[in-house]
Amino acid sequence: ITLNATSEPMLLTGIALKAPTQRQSYEDYLASIGDKPQPEGLKSLAPIEGEASVRRSSPSLYAKYDRSSPATVPYDVAHTVLNYTGGDAWRDAGQWIEWDFTVDQAGWYNITIKGRQTYSRGSVSSRIVYLDDQILFDGMENVDFAYSSNWNMNTLSDAEGNAYRFYLTEGPHRIRMEATLGDM
């Protein structure tokens, strides 16, 4: 291993070489949770607004405003309101944004991401999705968002379109989305 300094000096305390870990399949994830019952009635969480991120890997990933569509929430044609985060600044592999949320009642939930990818016509933008600092199963390391000029609701699903179910315990949780090259 050779490291060449090209810009700034740095201190290095060590290098570790590790074999990649095999991620569990979605079926193995479900089996590891066991047969947890769903509480009575349909459960949903309050939406987590994109601009309400709590941590970011880069100062360029700040909340912004968009008036191009009433599907942007909150929407106001007269005032500047922060209503999304990311955009063209969120394009480099490794950049990430985190949101915290609280679950009032443990149970099975779907995760739907409202997004719009207008930067790579004919291509996709890919993200790694972490839940509580983990990639829970194979498929969450490459979530694609296809080009579209419209805001779309993207429920995390398998290749056949079957929505993944996530078991969330009562209490605080964190979701992180990290830019990745995906299949490129």
PyMOL commands that set and color helices and strands:
alter all, ss='L'
color gray80, all
select helices_A, chain A and resi 26-33+50-52+87-89
alter helices_A, ss='H'
color red, helices_A
select strands_A, chain A and resi 55-56+63-64+84-85+96-103+107-109+112-115+124-131+143-146+152-155+166-168+171-180
alter strands_A, ss='S'
color yellow, strands_A
deselect
rebuild
show_as cartoon
